[in-house]
Amino acid sequence: MSKDKILEVNNLCTSFFTDEGEVKAVDNASFCIYRGETVGIVGESGSGKSATALSLMRLLPAPAGRVVGGSVLYSPKGAGQPVDLLKLPRQEMQRIRGNEISMIFQEPMSSLNPVFRCGAQVEEAIRLHRKADRALAKSLVLELFEKVQLSDPERVYKAYPHQLSGGQKQRVMIAMAMSCQPGILIADEPTTALDVTVQKAILDLMNRLKQDIGSSIIFITHDLGVIAEIADRVMVMYQGQIVEEGNVLDIFSRPQHPYTKSLLACRPPLGQRLRRLPVISDFMEVSENEAGRLEAREKEASVEQAIASVLLPPEETRRRLIGLRERPPLMEAKALKTWFPGRKDFWGRTADYIKAVDDVSFDVYPGETLGLVGESGCGKTTLGRTILGLARPVSGDVLYKGRSLFGLSAEEMMAMRQEMQIIFQDPYSSLNPRLTVGKAIMEPMEVHEIYNSEEERRERALQLLDIVNLEPRHFNRYPHEFSGGQRQRIAIARALGLNPKFIVCDESVSALDVSVQAQVLNLLMSLREKYRFTYIFISHDLSVVKFMSDRMIVMNNGRIVEEGPADEVYANPKEAYTQKLIEAIPKGRVEDITRRLQG
């Protein structure tokens, strides 16, 4: 790693101007990026991580977001004096953006144009910045798709974004960002939608890119385990400020700030089962000083004491598993097959099918959480959508309380949907950008005629905002005014508004930082205990699934390859595929970081 600065940020201040006044998203941040290094930025949702990246790229949503102070000095490729990106003419900034400084955005569905094929979108960047002809650009795109481990590059090249899974769309975005070999790659939660094995491959790919072309990487994530795998230095952000900065080994082994210590303590433990996950407030309390700034103070309780107080004895877990089977299944999937048309022959007829779900059968019992894990494209999401009747199977059946869902009329299915809800993977595309947050939460209540008046529905919506750790002032804001993690909490609040009994959580916490993730998982667990909710919990994060689930199902190529009690599957996996998933989990251990840094 060179000690030459490629980027120097001085006293950066970014604000969002809302109806309630000015919100300081980035508050006097200063830092440097050196050539060839990877800097990780961590912090809770709303801490200013993404706002910092958007400020550097001059991509803040106008007119609400504005850089109100500071400078961003960038040293371009080759010789030349540093230039202040904040003062460059728009045309010059467009030349730098995507070519010299590239960005992988957090939400691929909102970043990819839905009316253009994926290959054409990546090809456009190559033709614009590298002046390649169409044939060369296409070959480079297919090569990039192979590098990011898209299994069928030709199919993805011709596919529209809606035809790909969340993980596949994110990999297309990564290929696009890497296409011009940028000097700085800003990665804003680039592995959020990816399963652990592909995540590991992407991290290795980014490391190779950094070594091959000398790129610097600004890696923004809520996953401290991922930071441990890739970063050289770490910056911790809180309330728009950088509260701690240092070598990755020092941050993990000797954190100084109470907030950093709290973030490290909130990670779901892999070797133990807890009643609830530790949260920030267990380790840190916040107060306002005389200047109106928030100050964090460490509590006396240690991490070990906090975890010991919520440990769940193994015998209690066993008793719960036995008790769940005492009642008939709430939902039964019987030989489900959901296939999609694949390759077509010369006459335009379907020659083969993509078998997203291929002969899958299982039961879910009242009050149970069934975890569903597997790599991107294994059929997890399609299975969840099929169970709810959002995707039609070619054969098989789903029974809910003994009734076949596929035999119901439209009116009967509408009534059933009040009990069966889904929390989608991508919160941006599942929220209507034209509706305020309050209206989005109230809309399902209006459709199903829950509560007697608009005022009662409003009160319930405000209560739900509080439950998911949002504030009453957020009621009248629009989705674009929130971070990805905050939008996911809004989607969870909307799903809970109908008081459902059965919820499919499709990667519902993958966009959340570790502390808010802990709060939401604890909320889902407490709701399960209080109202006997039943969940199917779909995730690529085995540590989260292990915490949430009573039983776990592992899927590969549309089929179930392993199932059993969650603790047993994790501790003693029988299938090589399951073992590979567990080995790929980023552990964030100090000894692993030391080994990586030593080469």
N, C-alpha and C positions, 0 to 999 in steps of 0.2 A: 504494500500500500504506500503510495506516494504521500509526501507531506505538502504537496502543492494544493492550494485551495482551488476548488472548482466552483464553489458557491460560498458566499459570505452574506449572512442575513444580519442586519443591524436594527434593533429596536422596532421590529415589525409590529404594527398595531392594525387589527382588522375588526370592523364593527358591522353588525346587522341592524338596520334601522326599521323598527316595527311600530305598530300602533301603540305599544306600551312604552316605546322609547328606544334608546340605543342599547344594544347588547354587545359587550366586548367579547368577541370570539377568540381573538389572539391579542394578548396584553403584553406588549413590550418584549417580544421574543428575540433573542440574539443567539446565533449559532453558526458554525462553519461545517462544510462538507469537503473532505479531501478526495483527491482523485483515487479511484480504485477501492474505496471503503464502503461499507454498508452501515448506515445509521438507522437504528430502530426507533420509532416514536410510539410510545405506549401511553395509555390513559383511558379514562372512562369515556363513554359516549357523551359528546358535548364538551369535552375537555379542550377542544381546539385543534385536534390532530388533522382532520380533513380540511378545516378552514385554513390551516397553515399551508397545506399542499396546494389548495385552490388559489391562495394568494400568490404563491410563487409562480403559478402558471397563468395568473390573471384570468381565472375562470370563475370568479365569484358570481353568483346569480344577481343580475342587475334588476332593479335599482337598489334592492335592499342591502346587498353586501358590498362593502367598499373598504379598500386599504386606506387608512386615515393617517398613517405615518410609517417612517422607516425606509430602508433601502434593501434591495436584493441584488447583490453584485455577482454576475456570472462571468466566468472566464471561458470563452467559446473554444471549440475545437481548433487546434493549431495555435499559431501565434496570435497575439492581439491583447489589447487592454481589456480589463473587466468592464462590463456594461451593466447599468442599472436596469433590470428587467421592468421595473415599475415605471420607467420614463421612456421606454422604447416606443416608437410609432407602432400602430396596430399591425401594419403589414410586415414590419421587421419581426415583431413578436410571433406572428403566424409562421414565419420561416423557422424560427427557433423551436416553437411548440410542435412536438411530434417528430422533429428531426434531431435536434440536439438535446432537448428535454422532453421526455415522453412520460405518459401517465397511464397506469392501469387503474380504472375506476372500480369503486366498491360494488356497484350494481350493474352487471353486464346487460341486463334486459333494457335498462333505461339508457345505456350508452351505445348500444347497437341499433341501427336504423331498421325498424321492422319491415320496411318495404323493399329492402335490398338484400341480396344473398350475401352470406357471410364472407365468401371468397372475394367478392367484388369490393367489399368494404375494406378488407386488409390490402387488397391489390391497389386501391385508390391511394393509400398512404405511400406505398412503394413507388408508384408512378409519379406522384407529386414531388416527393423529396429526393428520390434516387434517379429520376428521369429514365426509368426502364420502359421498354416497350411491353405490349400486352403479354406476349408469349413468355418473356423473361420474368415479368411480374408474377404470372400464374405459377411458374415453376418455383419461384422463391416462396410464394404463399404455401404451396403444397409441402415444401421442405420445412417451413416454419410449423405447419400443422403436425408434421411428424415429430418435430422436436418437442412440442408441448404435449405429445402422447395422445393425439386424437386418433382413434383406432381406424377410422376410414376417411382419410383426408379428402378424397374425391367427393364423397357424399357430403361432408361438412362444407366443402367449397361451394357446392350447389344449394345447400340448405338455407332456409330463412331462420332467423333467430328463434322463432316460436317452435321450430321443429327440433331444437336441441335441448338437452337437460341444462340445469343451472350450472353444473360443473363444466359442461362442454362449452357453454357460452363464455364462461370466465376464461377458459383456455384460448378461445378465439381472441378475446381482448388482450391477453398476454402476448399472443403472436403478433397482434397489430402493434403493440407498444414496442416490441423488440425488433420490428421489421426494418427500422432505419439505423440500428446500432447506436442508440443515443448515448451522449456523454453522461447524462443523469437519467435514471429511471426512477420515477416516483410510483411506488406500489401501494395503493390505498386499499388495504384488506384484500390482497390479491388471491389468497387461498381460502377465503371464508366459505365459498360454496363447494370446495373440493374435499373429497374423501382423503383420509390420511396417507394412503399410498401414492396417490397422484400429487398430493401436497408435497410429499417428500421429493418426488421427482421434479416438481416445479422449483422447489428451493435449490435442489442440486443444479437445475438448469440455470437459474439466476446466478448462482455462484460461478458456473462456467462462463456465463456471459460477462460477468465482472472481470474474470481473469483473461478471457480471450480478447476483449476489446477495451479493457480498462475503464469500463463504466463504473460510476458511483451509483449506489442505490439508497434511496430514502424509503424505508420499509415501515409502513403504518399498519399496526395490527392491535387487536385487543388480546391476542393469544400470546402469553408470555413464553409458552413452550416453543412457539415458532420463532420468537425473537432469540431464544437461546440457540436455535439451530442455524441462524443466518447472520446475526448482527455482530459488528466489531465494537461499535459504541451504541449506547442507549440514551435517549432523552425521555424523561417522564413528564407528561403535561397534566396540569390540574388547574381548572378554572381559567384556561387560556394562557397560563404561565408555565415556563419550564422550571420545575421545582427540583429536579435532580438530573445530572448528566454524568456519564462515566463509562469506563470500559465494561463490556457486558459481563465479564467475570466478577468485577467488583460490585456491580448492581445486584447480581444474584447471590453472591456470597456475603457481601457487607453493605446492604442497603442502608442509607442514612435517613432519608425523609420518611416520616410516618406513613405517608400516602403510598410510597413505593413498597414499604413493608406490608401494608394492607393488601395491595394488589397481588403480591406474591403469596400471601396467606389464603386468598380466595380461590385459588385453583382447585378444581375437584381432585381429591386424592384418589389414586388408582388402587391402592392396596387395602383400603378400608371402606366400609359402608357406614354412611352417616344418616342421622334423622333429618338433618338440614345442613346446607353448606354454610360455612362462615361467610360473612359479608363485611364490607368496609367498616360499618358502624361498630362491629365487634372489636375492632382494633384501633379506631381513630375517632376522635370527636372534633367537630369544627365549630369555631366561634368567629364573630366579626370584631375586628380591632377598631380603634378610634378613627382610623383613616377610611373605614368602610370596607376593608379587604378581609377576605376569609383567611383564617389561620387554622392549621391542622395541628392537633396535639395527640401524641400516642397514648393509648390506654395501657394500664398495667398488665392486663391479661396477656399471656404469651400465646403463640400459635398452638403449642402443644396442649395448653390448658383449654383453649377454645375447642379444639378437635376432640379432646377427651370428653368434654361435656355433652357432645352430640353423637358419640359413637353408638352404633346400633349392634347389639349382641347377635351373633349368628343364629342362636336358637330362636330369637324373635322373628328373624327373616324366614326361617323354616316354618314356624307356626303360621305366619301370614300366607305363605304359599299354599299350605294345606287348607287353610280357611277359605281361600279364594275359590277352590274347586268344589266347595259344598253347595254352590248354587249353579243352576244351568247357565250355559254360555249366554252372554249378551249378544255377541256377534259371531257368526260362523261363516268362514269362507270355504267354499266347496269346489275343488278342482277348477280354480279360476284360470282362464287363458285370455289374455288381452294382447292381441297381435295388431301390428300396424303394417300397411303395405310397404314393401321395400322396393327392390329392383323391378323394373318393368321390361317386358320383352319387346321385340320389334313392332308388335301390333298394339302396344300400349297396355297390354294386360299384365296384371301383377304376377311376376315370376317367383318371388319368394316374399317372406314376411319377416319383420323384426319382432321376435317373440319377447316382448317386454316383460310379460308375466306368463309363465308357462307351467300350468298344472300346479297351482299353489293352493294348499288347504291348511287351515289352522283355526283355532277358536280363541276368543277373548272373553274373559269372565268379568262380571260386574265388579267395579272398583279396582280392576287390575291395570297396570301399565305394561304394555307389550312393546319392547324395543325392537326396532327394525333397522339393521345396519347393512352396509355393503358399499362397494365402490360406486362412483358416478356412472349412471347408465345400467346399473344392475336390475332396475325395475322397482325400486323402493317407492318412488313418487307415484308411478303409474299404478302400483298396487293400492296405495292409499286413495287415489282418485277413483279407482274402480270400486273399492269398498263403499264409497259415498255416492256412487252412481254418476260421477262426473266424467268417467270414461266407460265405454260400453265393452264388455268382454265378448269374445267370440263364442265362449262356452263357459259353463260353470254357474255358480249362484252365490249370493250373499244373503244370509238370513239375519235379520235384526229382531230380537225378541221373538224369534220363531217365524217371522214373516219374510217372505222373499221380496227383496227390494225391487227386483226387476219385473215383478208382477204387479207393482202398484200403479195406479193411475197418476196423472200429473198432479191432481189435487191432493191425493194421499201422500205423494212424495214431498210436496211442499210442506204439508203438516209435519212429516217425518224430519225435515231438515231443521226444524227448531231444536230437535234433540241431538242431531248429528252435525257437528261443525268441523271446519278445517282452518288451521292457521298456516297460511302459505309461506313458501320459502322466500319469495322476493316481496318485501313489504311495499316497495315503490310501485310496482305494477299491479298490486292487489288493492291499492288505495286510489280512489278517484281524485285526480289532481284538482278538480273543480269544486270539490266539497271540502269544507272545513273539517277539522278533526272531530269536533262535536257532532256535526251532521253525519259524518261517516259512521260514528259509533251508534247514533240514533236511528239511522236508516233501516237496519234489520229489525229493530223493535217496531218501527212503523209498518214495515211489510207484514210482519207476523202479528200486528195489533196487540203488542204487549204494553201494559200500563194504560191508564185511562186518559191521559192528557199529555200534551207536549211538555208541560212543566215537569211531570213525573219522569218522563223519558230523559229530560235534561238533567234532572237530579241524579238519575241512575248513571248517565254518561259521565258526570263529574265524579261520581263515586268510583267508577271504573278507572278513570284517569289516575285517581289517587292510589288505587290498588296496584297499578303498574308503574307507580313511582313517577308520574307526570303531574304537572301543576294545573290548577283551574284556569290560569291565564292562557294555557295551550289550547283551550276549547275552541277559540275563534281563529286559530292559525291554520295554514294550509300545509299539506304533506311536504312540499319542497322546502319549507322553513325548518325542517328537522333533520337531524343526522340519521344514518341508516339504522342505528340501534334504537333511537327514539321512535322511528316509524314502525319498527317491529313490535314495540310495546303497544303502539296504537292499534295494530292489527290484532294483537292478543286481546286487548280490551274490547274490540268489536266482536270477536268470537265469543267472549264471555257474556256479552250483553243479552243473549237469548236464554241464558241459564241452561246450557246443553247438558246432556248426560254422557255423550260419547264424542270425543274430540280427537281428530287426527292432527298431530303436530308435525308438519313437514319442514324439518330444519328450522323450527321456530325460534331457536336461540342462537343459530349459527352467526347471525349478524351482530350479536351483542358482545360487549366487552366482558371480561371475566367477572367483574364485580356485579354488573347489572344482570348478567347471565345467572349468577348465583341467586340474586333476588327473585328473578322470574321463575327459576326452577323451584325455589322454595315456595313461591306462590302457587305454582301448579301442584306441588305436593300437598300443600295445606288445603287447597280446594278439593283435591282428591279425597283427603281424609274427612273433610267437613261435609261434602255433598256426594261422596262416593262416585265421583267422576271416573270414567273409564277412558284411558288414553291408548292410542297407538302412537308411539314416539319415534319418528323417523329422523335419523341423524347419521352423519359420517363420523361424529366424534364419539368414540367408544367410551371415553371417560364419563361423558354426559349421559349416555345411554345406560351405562352401568349404574350410575347414581339413581336415575329415574325409574329404571325398569325392574319389574318382578321377574319376567322372563325375557329372553332375547332370541330373535330370529336373525340369522345371517343369510343374506341373499347374494347370489352370483349368477349372472346370465339368465335372469328371470326365474330362477328356481331357489328353493330353500335348501341350503347345504348343511346347516347346523342350527339346532335350537335347544333350549334348555333354560334352567334358572340362570339369571344374569351373572351372578357371582361365579357359578360353576363354569359357564362358557368362557368367562374372562380368565379364570385361574387355570383351567385345564382344557384349552381348546383342542378338539379332536382333529379338525380339518386343517390342512396346510394353508388354505385360503384364510381361515380365521386367524391362524398364527401370524400370517403376513400382515394382516390388518393391525394386530396388537403390537407387533414389533415396530410398525411405522409411526406409532403415536409419539409426538414430541414430548419428552418427559420433563425437560427443563432442569435437569440435575446438574449440579456444579461439576461433578466428575466428567460428564459428557461435554460440557462447555470447555473444560480444560483440555480434554483430548482433541476436540476440534481445533482449538486455537494453536495447539502444538503441532498440528498437521498430521 
